């Protein structure tokens, strides 16, 4: 685990409003070497709705190598000092996430929320889907929810009550369907955009472990991670990273 080089704010990115005493941590995640070119999924079921092939979203990079769908998170490296503790923002209320099923693909492919958030499952396909969410990290994945959705336009809520990484799959024969939801206790996280950029606002001064997570290319296992030691002071921090896929 290395130490992230700290740079002052460059002014290139718009900064969100922040709580008093906190700063933003932002940066760009790029691929180390060429981004794998993954073959599209060949479709053999419900082709009238799903098409004959679907893009493999397990790896996506911009022309200059910016990695999309990397989850970046911060966790304290040690207990906060009294000054840092007083600067921490109040714990955010549970949020909301949505997973839509469109053309036999999950949208969005990767997202992150806080514990207690409500997840709305949508089905905009006129075929049966079965959304199976498995919590990763144990020898046998733990089922968080397993819900059949046979009706186009169906909308069902569920609650994300446990922290961790949830992998979604369709148990109705659409084996290529895959998505990921990260559920965090702390609000200090972000997901990189199509250019590999991320921004985590409202970070209190202190020492952190910053983690960069990318899904496993074959959909199996814990994923590809990189961590570094990060010191946050009174100025915005730029924390770039390179991931080898």
Secondary structure as UniProt FT lines:
FT   STRAND          2..3
FT   TURN            20..21
FT   STRAND          22..31
FT   STRAND          41..42
FT   HELIX           47..50
FT   STRAND          53..54
FT   TURN            57..58
FT   TURN            63..64
FT   STRAND          66..67
FT   STRAND          71..76
FT   HELIX           82..87
FT   STRAND          96..102
FT   TURN            103..104
FT   STRAND          105..107
FT   STRAND          110..114
FT   TURN            115..116
FT   STRAND          118..123
FT   STRAND          129..135
FT   STRAND          142..149
FT   TURN            152..153
FT   STRAND          154..159
FT   STRAND          164..170
FT   TURN            175..176
FT   STRAND          178..184
FT   STRAND          189..191
FT   TURN            194..195
FT   STRAND          197..204
FT   STRAND          206..214
FT   TURN            217..218
FT   STRAND          224..232
FT   STRAND          237..238
FT   STRAND          241..243
//
